[in-house]
């Protein structure tokens, strides 16, 4: 009978996705928990694992949009998977191509099958360089290209010349000109990138976004981190970074000014009793914002662990839609890319986002003296429909004060 591979439930408000790519080929033997395919939704890219061992039969090709519950493949049971594939009948090899009689003709992948059909080729006459002698796309393309070169050579091959006739020649003007390489490349947007674009445009169109700035002297935080970094890692099994300290300062600031953690729904203001903290993470597929749920109840060590785990899942493409849902406030760190100053954009329906930036030594005036200190610009973008300038500035000052005097975070004052 075998096992059907279905698209699982994708979480809140996600009903379909696109098969980004198959991680196994048609006919491959797979083990339990092997990653079979990457599914891209408008919130994340996730891997679908095998629930049984056996031989894979792909039913839906890469690039196809599939609904939750769709059967995209089957896995033949152990008995069916163990049956040997009958050897291909001996055939005459194509010119310039050798194929051993003992090589089995493995099942063709969808891409290979399409190329073979479009070019009227006999797969038994093509040498496979893939695992177990399987034909790869490159094998077929090599044969197709070889055929084109032979055809081109036949067209220009000179025929027999008449006695005494001058050798035929092709005028330079008649020689075909080399086709210039295209100066553009057109690539379809991924579902994730399209969704990011839609949400950013939505934020700009529906919210009255304003940004306020401040700067933080990072001396005290850097000294704290240097002094306790090894003991912290030994005690909690995780490094002490700046993000967890900023997260804790923001949590306490949101406690002081709950409106920063609120959102607008229709004509209502929704005040969230918990802080579900979004952390913006850059990935090769685009920016994602996984959420640390209940961040207000976590210690600095708990925040560090949760942020690290989510960031690792994001970079590995293993975030689930539920990891991205329900955020009430977001922190974005452009400083990791070298940004000195920026105006972060809201993540709807949230009403505020804090932007961290690069730490840079600058001259500052302290007690009438000019000294060099490690400084960071911070920015708070907020929805002015809900949050007044005084509230936004006060929140940013509270964050600044706690980071410049970390003992206030411990004492929660």
Legacy VTK file of the C-alpha trace (Angstrom):
# vtk DataFile Version 3.0
C-alpha trace
ASCII
DATASET POLYDATA
POINTS 413 float
0.000 0.000 0.000
2.609 2.534 1.050
2.255 5.890 2.835
0.891 9.136 1.385
2.904 12.299 1.880
0.423 15.095 2.614
0.874 18.812 3.207
0.395 19.215 6.981
-1.487 21.952 8.814
0.545 25.127 8.409
-0.707 27.069 11.396
-2.628 30.280 11.823
-4.175 31.738 8.634
-1.978 29.667 6.260
-3.897 27.322 3.931
-1.480 26.713 1.067
2.140 26.859 -0.004
4.482 26.308 -2.936
6.798 23.320 -3.308
10.079 25.237 -3.430
12.178 22.152 -4.232
12.326 18.412 -3.710
15.241 17.369 -1.502
14.949 13.784 -2.787
14.517 12.576 -6.360
11.765 10.411 -7.734
12.594 6.772 -6.997
14.996 7.523 -4.138
14.983 5.262 -1.106
14.186 7.349 1.980
14.352 6.702 5.708
11.971 7.853 8.431
12.415 11.590 9.194
14.428 12.236 6.023
13.605 15.726 4.700
11.653 15.223 1.460
10.827 18.717 0.251
10.909 22.403 1.109
7.488 24.060 1.278
7.382 27.838 1.021
4.448 29.737 2.533
3.869 33.439 2.867
5.265 33.272 6.407
8.125 30.776 6.345
9.895 27.988 4.498
9.701 24.591 6.163
10.833 21.045 5.442
8.371 18.139 5.189
9.889 14.911 6.594
9.195 11.302 5.631
6.876 9.447 8.003
7.912 6.034 6.701
10.826 4.333 4.979
10.611 3.163 1.385
10.876 4.305 -2.227
9.636 7.809 -3.022
7.162 8.474 -5.818
6.755 12.217 -6.476
3.252 13.266 -7.541
3.513 17.073 -7.502
6.452 18.876 -9.149
8.501 21.698 -7.694
6.902 25.092 -8.230
3.327 23.861 -7.823
0.948 25.542 -5.357
-0.599 22.984 -3.001
-3.314 23.194 -0.354
-3.144 21.787 3.163
-3.964 18.066 2.964
-2.835 17.639 -0.659
-1.054 14.343 -1.401
2.248 15.366 -3.002
4.032 12.002 -2.983
3.811 8.367 -1.940
6.353 6.206 -0.178
6.189 2.535 -1.162
6.345 0.166 1.798
9.474 -1.761 2.667
8.580 -4.808 0.522
7.823 -2.758 -2.561
10.885 -0.606 -2.012
13.171 -3.617 -1.753
12.193 -5.084 -5.116
15.072 -4.682 -7.607
14.564 -2.494 -10.624
14.747 -4.664 -13.777
17.844 -4.026 -15.858
17.468 -2.105 -19.072
17.638 -4.080 -22.297
20.963 -3.766 -24.100
20.870 -1.081 -26.770
23.309 0.492 -29.127
24.924 3.461 -27.478
24.515 6.902 -28.976
27.584 8.258 -30.785
30.228 9.194 -28.289
28.216 7.765 -25.353
29.041 4.487 -23.591
26.699 2.585 -21.265
27.564 -0.611 -19.432
25.082 -3.476 -19.936
24.995 -4.073 -16.205
23.692 -0.598 -15.285
20.035 -0.541 -14.253
17.736 2.092 -15.706
16.623 3.964 -12.587
13.392 5.989 -12.471
13.678 9.405 -14.070
13.166 12.630 -12.142
10.431 14.989 -13.438
13.013 17.414 -14.876
14.890 14.642 -16.692
11.672 13.061 -17.967
10.577 16.416 -19.416
13.904 17.001 -21.214
13.914 13.483 -22.647
10.362 13.840 -23.957
10.874 17.308 -25.431
13.971 16.218 -27.344
12.745 12.726 -28.363
15.687 10.982 -26.684
16.014 7.367 -25.582
17.138 7.399 -21.929
18.575 3.890 -22.306
21.169 5.313 -24.715
22.420 7.997 -22.322
25.112 7.293 -19.741
23.955 8.265 -16.251
26.422 9.802 -13.816
24.049 10.016 -10.851
23.829 7.681 -7.898
23.411 4.088 -9.046
23.715 5.126 -12.705
20.657 7.396 -12.524
20.315 9.959 -15.276
20.759 13.542 -14.153
19.621 16.708 -15.855
23.260 17.483 -16.724
23.640 14.089 -18.481
20.704 14.828 -20.785
21.793 18.424 -21.453
25.258 17.194 -22.396
23.797 14.831 -25.006
21.457 17.535 -26.333
24.319 20.005 -26.660
26.503 17.388 -28.378
23.743 16.775 -30.927
23.455 20.498 -31.652
27.187 20.805 -32.258
27.136 17.851 -34.699
24.187 19.411 -36.522
25.975 22.750 -36.815
29.129 21.077 -38.122
27.130 19.204 -40.793
25.618 22.464 -42.045
28.995 24.097 -42.730
30.844 20.974 -43.977
32.025 21.682 -47.593
30.764 19.410 -50.368
32.931 17.927 -53.175
34.624 20.626 -55.245
34.734 20.699 -59.036
38.172 20.133 -60.593
40.053 23.415 -60.707
37.474 25.266 -58.639
38.674 27.597 -55.946
37.994 26.446 -52.381
34.660 27.673 -51.157
34.768 30.177 -48.350
32.186 31.878 -46.168
32.387 35.675 -46.216
32.952 37.221 -42.802
29.758 39.210 -43.136
27.765 35.964 -43.579
29.125 34.373 -40.386
26.510 34.372 -37.651
27.181 37.001 -35.010
27.530 35.808 -31.419
24.358 36.510 -29.469
25.124 38.946 -26.666
24.410 37.778 -23.139
21.196 39.276 -21.738
21.782 42.234 -19.440
18.821 41.379 -17.198
17.658 38.293 -15.352
13.987 37.824 -14.532
13.206 35.683 -11.484
9.761 35.116 -9.991
9.291 36.473 -6.478
8.958 33.848 -3.785
5.773 33.698 -1.749
7.715 34.848 1.311
9.135 37.879 -0.521
5.700 38.751 -1.912
4.195 38.582 1.556
6.971 40.754 2.992
6.308 43.325 0.257
2.562 43.274 0.899
2.964 43.781 4.652
5.463 46.622 4.276
3.217 48.441 1.824
0.263 47.805 4.125
2.167 49.352 7.044
3.073 52.447 5.023
-0.477 52.844 3.711
-2.478 52.259 6.898
-0.302 53.602 9.743
0.892 57.126 10.527
4.525 56.110 11.024
6.851 58.484 12.858
10.379 57.803 14.169
12.157 59.237 17.195
15.882 58.805 17.904
18.264 58.717 20.837
21.756 57.431 21.564
23.030 55.065 24.206
26.429 55.004 25.883
27.215 51.295 25.736
30.155 51.444 28.166
28.316 49.974 31.158
26.686 47.170 29.151
29.978 46.263 27.490
31.778 46.224 30.840
29.030 44.031 32.331
29.239 41.612 29.436
33.036 41.428 29.596
33.040 40.859 33.343
30.388 38.124 33.485
30.486 36.570 30.015
32.342 33.378 31.000
30.422 32.855 34.267
27.116 33.470 32.493
27.897 30.914 29.793
29.059 28.376 32.372
25.906 28.859 34.442
23.312 28.881 31.639
25.020 27.161 28.698
24.542 30.157 26.405
26.584 33.258 25.581
25.616 36.697 26.859
24.796 38.988 23.941
23.477 42.515 23.602
20.114 41.473 22.164
18.899 39.856 25.391
19.849 42.958 27.374
17.995 45.212 24.921
15.044 42.820 25.055
14.919 43.017 28.869
15.176 46.818 28.799
12.312 46.968 26.275
10.134 44.590 28.315
10.491 46.844 31.362
9.872 49.925 29.218
6.683 48.371 27.837
5.549 47.697 31.403
5.959 51.401 32.121
4.169 52.479 28.917
1.643 49.787 27.928
0.393 51.783 24.940
3.658 51.006 23.105
2.673 47.316 23.328
-0.912 47.946 22.166
-2.484 47.730 18.701
-5.458 49.106 16.800
-8.303 46.843 15.682
-11.025 48.765 13.881
-12.183 51.453 16.300
-10.726 49.684 19.344
-7.377 49.875 21.084
-6.210 46.413 22.185
-3.868 46.454 25.199
-1.834 43.256 25.407
-1.168 42.003 28.915
1.817 39.942 27.778
4.838 40.927 25.720
5.310 38.679 22.695
8.618 39.979 21.391
9.439 39.798 17.673
13.137 39.583 16.760
13.908 40.492 13.130
16.295 37.962 11.541
17.847 38.250 8.089
17.945 34.988 6.096
18.877 34.115 2.488
15.138 33.928 1.730
14.338 37.339 3.218
13.650 39.031 6.539
11.571 37.048 9.025
10.387 38.021 12.509
10.079 35.016 14.844
8.349 35.739 18.142
9.548 35.082 21.702
6.222 34.434 23.396
5.814 35.602 26.991
9.074 37.553 26.911
7.933 39.563 29.954
8.178 36.416 32.113
11.721 35.481 31.014
15.027 36.332 32.669
17.958 37.642 30.672
19.239 34.063 30.383
15.806 32.848 29.263
15.617 35.593 26.654
19.107 34.757 25.388
18.208 31.088 24.955
14.864 31.764 23.269
16.314 34.350 20.867
19.225 32.065 19.967
16.953 29.083 19.270
14.606 31.094 17.038
17.474 32.727 15.154
18.998 29.288 14.456
15.662 27.958 13.179
15.292 31.018 10.947
18.757 30.665 9.417
18.220 26.927 8.837
14.829 27.534 7.202
13.020 25.482 9.855
10.648 28.067 11.301
7.014 27.029 11.506
4.194 29.522 10.880
3.330 29.487 14.595
6.826 30.818 15.346
5.949 33.990 13.426
2.481 34.699 14.770
1.207 36.922 17.574
4.020 39.447 18.075
3.174 42.652 19.976
6.500 44.549 19.722
9.624 44.031 17.595
13.370 44.677 17.857
15.499 44.922 14.704
19.298 45.074 14.774
20.669 46.679 11.631
23.992 47.119 13.402
25.017 43.556 12.547
25.210 44.731 8.911
27.056 47.947 9.791
24.058 50.307 9.785
24.763 53.500 11.747
21.215 54.890 11.624
17.901 53.847 10.072
14.138 54.227 10.416
12.660 50.750 10.999
9.212 50.034 9.568
6.329 48.610 11.577
5.231 44.990 11.484
1.401 45.150 11.300
-0.636 45.050 13.477
2.072 46.112 15.937
2.310 49.791 16.805
6.047 50.151 17.479
9.469 48.746 16.614
12.892 49.459 18.099
15.907 49.693 15.790
19.398 48.941 17.123
22.494 50.046 15.210
26.257 49.799 15.006
28.328 50.572 18.115
30.846 53.263 17.210
33.350 55.144 19.322
32.557 58.867 19.252
33.573 61.939 21.245
30.877 62.911 23.758
30.694 65.562 26.470
30.437 64.166 30.026
30.675 66.426 33.075
32.194 69.187 30.985
34.870 66.913 29.491
35.099 65.500 25.975
35.670 61.749 26.176
35.550 58.857 23.709
32.722 56.419 24.374
31.172 53.455 22.496
27.851 54.905 21.345
24.831 53.427 19.607
22.009 55.290 17.914
18.600 53.772 18.599
15.348 54.511 16.777
11.721 53.905 17.713
9.233 53.911 14.839
5.648 54.087 16.048
2.071 54.514 14.863
1.188 58.113 15.662
-2.526 57.265 15.442
-2.162 55.502 18.789
1.108 56.633 20.363
1.881 60.275 21.140
5.348 61.707 20.726
5.749 62.167 24.473
5.041 58.477 25.083
7.428 57.346 22.354
10.245 59.586 23.598
9.672 58.540 27.211
9.833 54.842 26.276
13.105 55.334 24.400
14.585 57.282 27.337
13.591 54.478 29.748
15.354 51.931 27.530
18.434 54.181 27.355
18.539 54.690 31.139
18.356 50.983 31.898
21.096 50.067 29.435
23.399 52.824 30.671
22.811 51.619 34.256
22.180 47.835 33.989
21.578 47.509 37.745
18.170 49.095 37.105
17.203 46.051 35.042
18.058 43.753 37.945
16.181 45.933 40.442
13.381 46.576 37.917
13.324 50.298 38.603
LINES 1 414
413 0 1 2 3 4 5 6 7 8 9 10 11 12 13 14 15 16 17 18 19 20 21 22 23 24 25 26 27 28 29 30 31 32 33 34 35 36 37 38 39 40 41 42 43 44 45 46 47 48 49 50 51 52 53 54 55 56 57 58 59 60 61 62 63 64 65 66 67 68 69 70 71 72 73 74 75 76 77 78 79 80 81 82 83 84 85 86 87 88 89 90 91 92 93 94 95 96 97 98 99 100 101 102 103 104 105 106 107 108 109 110 111 112 113 114 115 116 117 118 119 120 121 122 123 124 125 126 127 128 129 130 131 132 133 134 135 136 137 138 139 140 141 142 143 144 145 146 147 148 149 150 151 152 153 154 155 156 157 158 159 160 161 162 163 164 165 166 167 168 169 170 171 172 173 174 175 176 177 178 179 180 181 182 183 184 185 186 187 188 189 190 191 192 193 194 195 196 197 198 199 200 201 202 203 204 205 206 207 208 209 210 211 212 213 214 215 216 217 218 219 220 221 222 223 224 225 226 227 228 229 230 231 232 233 234 235 236 237 238 239 240 241 242 243 244 245 246 247 248 249 250 251 252 253 254 255 256 257 258 259 260 261 262 263 264 265 266 267 268 269 270 271 272 273 274 275 276 277 278 279 280 281 282 283 284 285 286 287 288 289 290 291 292 293 294 295 296 297 298 299 300 301 302 303 304 305 306 307 308 309 310 311 312 313 314 315 316 317 318 319 320 321 322 323 324 325 326 327 328 329 330 331 332 333 334 335 336 337 338 339 340 341 342 343 344 345 346 347 348 349 350 351 352 353 354 355 356 357 358 359 360 361 362 363 364 365 366 367 368 369 370 371 372 373 374 375 376 377 378 379 380 381 382 383 384 385 386 387 388 389 390 391 392 393 394 395 396 397 398 399 400 401 402 403 404 405 406 407 408 409 410 411 412
